[in-house]
Amino acid sequence: MENPNNVIILGSGCAGLTAAIYTARADLAPLLIEGIQPGGQLAITTEVENFPGFPEGIQGPELMEKMKKQAARFGTRFVSGNVTRVEVGRRPFTVEVEGERFQAKALIVATGASAKFLEIPSERALIGHGVSACATCDAFFFKGKEVVVVGGGDTAMEEATFLTKFASKVTVVHRRDSLRASKIMQERAKANPKIRWIWNSAVVEIQDPAKKQVTGVRLKDTRDGGERDFPCQGVFIAIGHEPNTGFLKGQVELDEKGYLVLKKGTQASVPGLFGCGDIHDVRYKQAVTAAGWGCMAALDCERYLAEHA
């Protein structure tokens, strides 16, 4: 505690590990807190085919393990566990990880955002085996297949419209009889001949975990409670994301949805605190853009420390 770290990085997804590689190569000896899900969202992703440098594709966990080894090679230190509390009102900053306290001159926050799921057992069992929360990431694997999109907001309309480029049929399942999406997004989706609609219905089960593939969904009518099975080969959950910023509330500026607000480059409202990846990115949400933001945060952090040595 008497000798604070130059920089502590929170999060071990693409953004956090890229920031670690760059700050370590700058001889800043970063300390990285891995978080509740080491490797971030790619750690639960199967095939990754759109990350540059892997023409044959690569498994998500393998990609993250390679990035971690690269960061470790240049001197990044790792601490397992989840951040439970931070203090950024005075310097050095304090980070608490499950009771253990660390201090740092600068902080890079890359804790990401978690896709909201339906929270049914069959859903978790089939993530990466036909269940996805990212059409941009996984639509390619559903060429010529029939898929279901769950949701009624802009995210669901974007996912459904994008999926029509690959799937033979896209069926949107929504709990109500009207959409929450913006008018232009609704009109675009409703005008697409490949998109069908199932109203007043909720997905209560995804079939079939025993086969380790999606064969259909069980739908429950939200009006009369009746249930029926609907065949499909893929399910995309599009009910939004939630940024992992709970530990920052009241200390750093967040937007109305809880995303970190960046003021200049990657610097947040507190000088010396930088953000990168899905914690602030509400638009792109890709592994490669997260890595780019991680690089930017590391460079901004390096300049900050040079000016405030």
C-alpha positions in Angstrom: 0.0 0.0 0.0 3.0 2.3 0.6 4.2 1.8 -3.0 1.1 2.1 -5.3 1.0 0.4 -8.7 1.5 2.6 -11.7 -1.7 1.2 -13.2 -4.4 -1.3 -12.2 -6.5 -2.7 -15.0 -10.0 -4.0 -14.2 -11.2 -6.8 -16.5 -9.6 -9.5 -18.6 -11.5 -9.4 -21.9 -10.1 -8.1 -25.1 -10.0 -4.5 -23.9 -8.4 -5.3 -20.6 -5.8 -7.7 -21.9 -4.8 -5.4 -24.8 -4.4 -2.5 -22.3 -2.2 -4.8 -20.3 0.0 -5.7 -23.3 0.6 -2.0 -24.1 1.1 -0.8 -20.5 3.4 -3.7 -19.8 5.5 -3.0 -22.9 5.7 0.6 -21.7 7.4 -0.7 -18.6 4.5 0.3 -16.3 4.2 -3.1 -14.6 0.4 -3.3 -14.7 -1.7 -5.2 -12.3 -4.7 -6.8 -13.9 -7.8 -7.9 -11.9 -9.4 -10.7 -13.9 -12.9 -10.3 -12.7 -15.8 -12.7 -12.2 -15.5 -14.2 -15.7 -11.8 -14.4 -16.7 -11.5 -13.8 -20.5 -14.7 -11.8 -20.7 -17.5 -12.7 -23.1 -15.2 -14.5 -25.5 -14.5 -17.0 -22.8 -18.0 -18.4 -23.3 -17.9 -18.1 -27.1 -17.1 -21.1 -29.3 -15.9 -20.3 -32.8 -14.5 -16.8 -33.5 -14.0 -16.2 -37.2 -13.9 -12.4 -37.4 -10.8 -11.6 -35.3 -7.9 -10.6 -37.6 -5.0 -13.0 -37.8 -6.9 -16.2 -37.6 -8.0 -17.2 -41.1 -9.2 -20.6 -40.0 -11.0 -19.2 -36.9 -10.2 -19.8 -33.3 -12.1 -20.9 -30.2 -12.9 -18.0 -27.9 -11.3 -19.4 -24.8 -8.1 -20.2 -26.8 -7.9 -16.6 -28.1 -8.2 -15.2 -24.6 -5.6 -17.6 -23.3 -3.2 -16.5 -26.0 -3.8 -12.8 -25.2 -3.2 -13.5 -21.5 0.1 -15.2 -22.2 1.1 -12.3 -24.4 0.3 -9.8 -21.6 2.2 -12.0 -19.0 5.2 -12.2 -21.3 5.8 -8.5 -21.0 5.3 -8.4 -17.2 1.6 -8.1 -16.4 0.7 -9.4 -13.0 -2.7 -11.1 -12.5 -5.0 -11.2 -9.5 -8.0 -13.6 -9.6 -11.3 -12.3 -8.2 -13.9 -9.7 -8.6 -13.7 -6.0 -7.8 -16.0 -5.3 -4.9 -15.2 -1.6 -4.3 -13.1 1.2 -5.6 -12.2 4.6 -4.2 -11.4 7.2 -6.8 -12.0 10.4 -4.9 -8.4 10.8 -3.9 -5.0 9.5 -5.1 -3.7 7.0 -5.1 -6.8 5.2 -6.2 -7.8 2.2 -4.0 -9.2 -1.1 -5.5 -10.7 -3.7 -3.2 -10.8 -7.3 -4.5 -12.8 -9.6 -2.2 -11.3 -8.0 0.9 -7.8 -7.4 -0.4 -6.8 -3.8 -1.1 -4.5 -2.4 -3.8 -3.5 1.1 -4.8 -2.7 2.7 -8.1 -1.7 6.0 -9.6 -4.0 5.3 -12.6 -6.9 3.0 -13.3 -8.1 1.4 -16.6 -11.6 0.1 -16.3 -12.5 -2.7 -18.8 -15.2 -4.6 -16.9 -17.4 -4.7 -20.0 -21.2 -5.2 -20.3 -23.1 -8.3 -19.8 -25.8 -9.4 -22.2 -29.2 -9.8 -20.5 -30.5 -13.4 -20.8 -33.8 -15.0 -20.1 -32.2 -16.9 -17.1 -33.7 -20.3 -17.9 -31.5 -23.4 -17.4 -31.8 -24.6 -21.0 -30.6 -21.2 -22.3 -27.3 -21.4 -20.3 -26.7 -25.0 -21.4 -26.9 -24.0 -25.1 -24.9 -20.8 -25.2 -22.4 -21.3 -28.0 -24.4 -24.2 -29.3 -27.2 -22.4 -31.1 -28.0 -19.7 -28.5 -26.3 -16.3 -28.9 -26.7 -12.7 -27.8 -24.7 -11.3 -30.8 -26.0 -11.6 -34.4 -23.0 -9.7 -35.7 -20.7 -12.3 -34.1 -22.6 -15.5 -34.9 -25.0 -14.9 -37.8 -22.6 -16.6 -40.3 -23.1 -19.9 -38.6 -26.9 -19.9 -39.3 -26.8 -19.7 -43.1 -30.0 -21.2 -44.5 -31.4 -22.0 -41.0 -34.5 -20.8 -39.3 -33.9 -18.7 -36.2 -35.8 -17.0 -33.4 -35.0 -13.5 -32.0 -36.3 -12.7 -28.6 -37.1 -9.1 -27.8 -39.0 -6.0 -29.0 -36.6 -3.1 -28.8 -34.1 -1.6 -31.2 -31.6 -4.2 -30.4 -34.0 -7.0 -31.4 -34.9 -5.2 -34.6 -31.3 -4.7 -35.5 -30.4 -8.3 -34.8 -33.4 -9.7 -36.7 -32.7 -7.5 -39.8 -29.0 -8.4 -39.8 -29.9 -12.1 -39.5 -32.0 -12.1 -42.7 -28.8 -11.8 -44.6 -27.9 -15.4 -43.5 -30.9 -17.2 -42.1 -33.7 -18.5 -44.3 -36.4 -17.3 -41.9 -36.2 -15.1 -38.8 -39.1 -15.1 -36.3 -39.3 -12.4 -33.7 -40.9 -13.5 -30.4 -42.2 -10.7 -28.2 -44.0 -10.7 -24.8 -46.5 -8.0 -25.9 -48.6 -7.2 -29.0 -46.6 -4.1 -29.8 -42.9 -3.3 -30.1 -40.8 -0.9 -28.0 -38.4 -0.2 -30.8 -38.2 3.2 -32.5 -40.6 3.7 -35.4 -38.0 3.6 -38.1 -36.5 0.3 -36.8 -40.0 -1.2 -36.6 -40.9 -0.2 -40.1 -37.6 -1.6 -41.5 -38.1 -4.9 -39.8 -41.8 -5.2 -40.7 -41.1 -4.5 -44.3 -38.6 -7.4 -44.5 -40.3 -10.4 -46.1 -38.0 -12.9 -44.2 -39.1 -11.7 -40.8 -42.1 -13.3 -39.1 -43.8 -12.3 -35.8 -45.1 -14.2 -32.8 -46.8 -11.8 -30.4 -47.8 -12.1 -26.7 -45.4 -15.0 -26.2 -42.5 -15.8 -23.9 -39.8 -18.4 -24.4 -39.9 -20.7 -21.4 -37.6 -23.4 -22.7 -35.0 -23.9 -25.4 -34.7 -27.3 -26.9 -32.6 -29.5 -26.8 -29.7 -29.4 -24.2 -29.5 -33.2 -24.4 -28.6 -33.0 -28.1 -26.3 -30.0 -27.5 -28.0 -28.1 -30.2 -31.1 -25.9 -30.7 -34.1 -27.8 -32.2 -36.8 -25.4 -31.1 -38.4 -23.3 -28.3 -41.3 -23.7 -26.0 -43.5 -20.7 -26.0 -46.0 -19.6 -23.4 -48.9 -17.3 -24.3 -48.7 -14.3 -21.9 -52.5 -13.9 -22.0 -53.9 -17.4 -21.4 -50.8 -19.3 -20.3 -51.1 -21.9 -23.1 -47.9 -23.5 -24.3 -46.7 -24.7 -27.7 -43.5 -25.8 -29.3 -41.9 -23.9 -32.2 -39.1 -25.5 -34.3 -36.0 -23.5 -35.1 -32.2 -24.1 -35.3 -31.0 -21.0 -33.5 -32.1 -18.5 -30.8 -30.8 -15.0 -30.4 -31.5 -13.2 -27.2 -31.9 -9.5 -27.8 -33.2 -7.9 -24.6 -30.3 -5.6 -24.0 -27.0 -5.3 -22.2 -26.1 -4.1 -18.7 -22.7 -2.4 -18.2 -20.7 -3.7 -15.3 -20.3 -0.4 -13.5 -22.1 -0.9 -10.2 -18.9 -0.4 -8.2 -18.4 3.1 -9.9 -21.8 4.6 -9.1 -21.6 7.9 -7.3 -17.9 8.3 -8.0 -17.6 8.6 -11.8 -20.0 10.1 -14.4 -22.2 7.4 -16.0 -25.0 7.8 -18.5 -28.7 7.0 -17.9 -28.1 3.4 -18.7 -25.0 3.0 -16.5 -22.4 3.2 -19.2 -19.1 5.0 -18.4 -19.0 8.5 -19.9 -15.7 9.3 -21.6 -14.6 13.0 -21.7 -11.5 13.1 -23.8 -10.1 10.1 -25.6 -10.6 7.3 -23.1 -10.4 9.4 -19.9 -13.5 9.4 -17.7 -14.7 12.3 -15.6 -12.1 11.5 -13.0 -8.5 12.3 -14.2 -6.4 9.3 -14.2 -9.3 6.9 -14.7 -9.7 5.5 -18.2 -12.3 3.3 -19.8 -12.3 0.9 -22.7 -14.5 -1.7 -24.4 -18.1 -2.5 -23.8 -18.2 -0.5 -20.5 -18.7 2.6 -22.7 -19.2 1.2 -26.2 -23.0 1.0 -26.9 -22.6 0.8 -30.7 -20.0 -1.7 -31.9 -19.5 -4.3 -29.2 -17.0 -6.3 -31.1 -13.8 -8.1 -29.8 -11.6 -6.2 -32.3 -13.0 -2.8 -31.4 -12.7 -3.6 -27.7 -9.0 -4.4 -28.3 -8.6 -1.1 -30.2 -10.1 0.8 -27.2 -7.8 -1.1 -24.9 -4.8 0.1 -26.9 -6.1 3.7 -26.8 -6.7 3.6 -23.0 -3.2 2.2 -22.5 -1.6 5.0 -24.5 -3.7 7.7 -22.8 -2.7 6.2 -19.4 1.0 6.2 -20.3 0.8 9.9 -21.3 -1.1 10.7 -18.1 1.5 9.0 -15.9 4.4 10.7 -17.7 2.8 14.1 -17.1 1.9 13.4 -13.4 4.9 11.5 -12.3 
